[in-house]
């Protein structure tokens, strides 16, 4: 079930090794979406600081990282982000740690998301943000470094420059994570904890699959049935693989698990008055665009925001509601955001009150109960940054 390094390595079609002088000539810098017209040499000469004095060592280290030792660099990146050595540890865990602190659900505590990154690595790390023209995914970044010798501009500023001088791959990887894009992952522990300690019932339906994180969380609980809907065929393929793992291994729980590869706005489900809960974190309109040939991503079908709210979200609610029991709970996790890359640049952006807009559509069909908060960062780093996605709303309604 898990992905090994050879599968990851197949994503990269690396060119022949070039010599050091050719590497220096080809080396370029990319800032956000754009490859800069200047060379690193020109940049360092313009700054005329310690970087100019140490630039030769800087180039030599980059040459080792990106060319001579690129296989080892890729192996270290894989080990740092994707590698799974003990499957049981990642698939079977207790939900005994309380993650509710000061009336906020701390979503990052007991983070069990690594298995999700592994089984969906080729899509999670290829996900774009806000635009089909986005070339800022982490896998794009890695490919550019090794194939085209284009480096992140944050490696040319003083702090990043020093990390290259020190060949500090761990921090270089951290810079990439902080400045490049990948799909967000709902912590499986958080989903399981919500089922086990917050909501009541036995049967849950999720209008999205959450990269399989919901299902793994579900399998740690006493809940008996899980159904998810998604348009990514590989994610739905994983549903059966994951269920088989639990049935064949430690849990042997024989839970009922269903996965449907279909747009949630189009699906017709036979179950009526069946589920106790619907719980998911739905798409954020155009906040994440995954790499897929599947035309059924909701943004492709409804590229205009208002049309998306009606054609995707309202239609999804209308399809899920008949499957819920009377008095059942409908909950979803979302937050407002700034659409800073919609115009390929931070100068112009749209603030989307998507949390309120989606909640108002829900209120057409159900009774609003309350809103909780889920924090995906420590309180010390939140500072009210709800728009950044660090703090999300969990809206709770009742059929």
QUINOR-V998754 format. One record per backbone hydrogen bond with DSSP energy under -0.5 kcal/mol. CO is the residue of the C=O (numbers start at 1). NH is the residue of the N-H. Records with the same first field share a line. If there is no record, write none. Layout:
CO = NH, NH
//
This chain:
4 = 7, 8
5 = 9
6 = 10
8 = 11
9 = 12
11 = 13
12 = 14
19 = 23
20 = 24
21 = 25
22 = 26
23 = 27
28 = 151
29 = 31, 36
30 = 32, 153
31 = 34
34 = 31, 36
39 = 43
40 = 44
41 = 45
42 = 46
43 = 47
44 = 48
49 = 52, 53
50 = 54
51 = 55
54 = 58
55 = 59
56 = 60
57 = 61
58 = 62
59 = 63
60 = 64
61 = 65
62 = 66
63 = 67, 68
64 = 69
67 = 70
69 = 73
70 = 74
71 = 75
72 = 76
73 = 77
74 = 78
75 = 79
76 = 80
77 = 81
78 = 82, 83
86 = 90
87 = 90, 91
88 = 92
96 = 98
99 = 101, 106
101 = 104
103 = 373
104 = 101, 106
105 = 107, 375
106 = 109
108 = 111
112 = 115
113 = 117
114 = 118
115 = 119
116 = 120
118 = 121
120 = 123, 124
121 = 125
123 = 126, 127
124 = 127, 183
125 = 139
128 = 289
129 = 131
131 = 134
136 = 181
137 = 141
138 = 142
139 = 143
140 = 144
141 = 145
142 = 146
143 = 147, 148
144 = 148, 149, 150
149 = 28, 151
151 = 30
152 = 155
153 = 156, 157
157 = 161
158 = 162
159 = 163
160 = 164
161 = 165
162 = 166
163 = 168
164 = 167
167 = 169
168 = 172
169 = 173
170 = 174
171 = 175
172 = 176
173 = 177
174 = 178
175 = 179
176 = 180
181 = 138
185 = 187
187 = 191
188 = 192
189 = 193
190 = 194
191 = 195
192 = 196
193 = 197, 198
194 = 198, 199
202 = 224, 225
203 = 276, 277
204 = 227
205 = 279
206 = 229
209 = 212, 214
210 = 213
212 = 216
213 = 217
214 = 218
215 = 219
217 = 220
218 = 221
224 = 256
225 = 204
226 = 258
227 = 206
228 = 260
230 = 262
231 = 233
232 = 236
233 = 237
234 = 238
235 = 239
236 = 239, 240
237 = 241
238 = 242
239 = 243
240 = 244
241 = 245
242 = 246
243 = 247
244 = 248
245 = 249
246 = 252
255 = 257
256 = 226
258 = 228
260 = 230, 262
263 = 266, 267
267 = 269
275 = 325
276 = 329
277 = 205
278 = 331
280 = 282, 333
284 = 286, 287
286 = 130
288 = 290
289 = 128
290 = 292
294 = 297
297 = 300, 301
298 = 302
304 = 308
305 = 309
306 = 310
307 = 311
308 = 312, 313
309 = 314
310 = 315
312 = 316
313 = 317
314 = 318
315 = 319
316 = 320
317 = 321
318 = 322
320 = 323, 324
321 = 324
322 = 273
323 = 274, 275
325 = 328
328 = 399
329 = 278
330 = 397
331 = 280
332 = 395
334 = 393
337 = 339, 352
338 = 340
339 = 342, 350
340 = 345
341 = 344
348 = 343
350 = 339, 352
351 = 353
352 = 337, 354
353 = 357
354 = 358
355 = 359
356 = 360
357 = 361
358 = 362
359 = 363
360 = 364
361 = 364
362 = 365, 366
366 = 368
367 = 398
370 = 396
372 = 394
373 = 105
374 = 392
375 = 107, 108
378 = 381, 382
379 = 382, 383
382 = 385
384 = 386
385 = 388, 390
386 = 389
387 = 338
390 = 376
392 = 374
393 = 334, 395
394 = 372
395 = 332
396 = 369, 370
397 = 330
398 = 367
//
